[in-house]
């Protein structure tokens, strides 16, 4: 069994490291100014293009970087070290857009791959959070068009996006629509402030008699949950990878600080309680990295979609919970200095909290895992795809 990265994977990792290193310069501005200026966004866009990291989750034949799931995870781990969610400036079209028709691809996906457009995904509603099947947004057929009415919350990147993937019910059939943000009837009701300071916002949208053509249906009528689930699976895999990177950065910063911080006549790194926290962090990071890489590799082998959904839940749950422990330990090692917003560890501490909530709470991930065991047994979850006889 060879765990070495291939030359291609190493090259991709080095590009991600180089881009991340150049992005650190924007962190404090993003935190203190609640985002970046238009000029800074333009510089960031050019950096993404310079390092060949645009649309890393899209096929090369459409202009994307054409990375495998494992390669995507390798990049996500590196860029996850950034605070302010600056990793999200490295645009990745929602994977549901792979269901575009050729005409939709030319209008929406190809321009987004080039960095000329940006999507946001609108799933959550006041009464539909962990249970997306409870959506109240409707799309009523009117000739060759549909009239969309409803409210959506937590629409991440909704401030920067120019079109939105909206999940709506067509006579009870969950369906995804492509909705241009400048259409009549689309409005932002408010943009809440959150614990974290991210480079993009999470506005709340209202759709009032928004008229779209039937050609704006993404996929097929009734395919909305399937597209949503596939989007969640990819996001959960990459949350796991990103949070591992964040935990590693926080741990390295804390270890370096503990070497130089002298109390009671010696560096605090010599105290066993400090060593204990760093040792636990190391175990959490190493074990979750290996598991994330394994599941990403298994996904590339064509794993059954239902099993992949459950395994993505395993690593999202494990990595997001572990990373929160790691960053909390790192902040504690810094003491009062760790509670200052100018300290990257403080920002990571605030920002990683949401990874236990969005794209499926830790509790929902636990339910997904339990349901998989109940319905299909534990063998698939506990097994390793690479050990299956050919």
Buried (B, 14 or more C-beta within 10 A) or exposed (E): EEEEBEEEBEEBBEBBBBBBEBBEEBBBBBBEEEBBEEEBBEBBBEBBEEBEBBBBBBEEEBBBBBBBBBBBBBBBBBBBBBBBBBBBBBBBBBBBBBBBEEEBBEBBBBBBBBBEBBBBBBBBBEEBBEEBEEBEBBBBEEEEBBBBBBBBBBBBBBBBBBBBBBBBBBEEBBBBBBBBBEBEBBEBEEEEEBEBBBBBBBBBBBBEEBEBEEEBBBBEBBBBBBBBBBBBBBBBBBBBBBBBBBBBBBBBBBBEBBEEBEEEEEBBBBBEEBBEBBEBBBEBBEBBBEBBBBBBBBBBEEBEEBBBBBBBBBBBBBBBBBBBBBBBBBBBBBEEBBEEEEBBBBBBBBBBBBBBBBBBBBEBBBBBBEBBBEEBEEEBBEEEBEEEEE
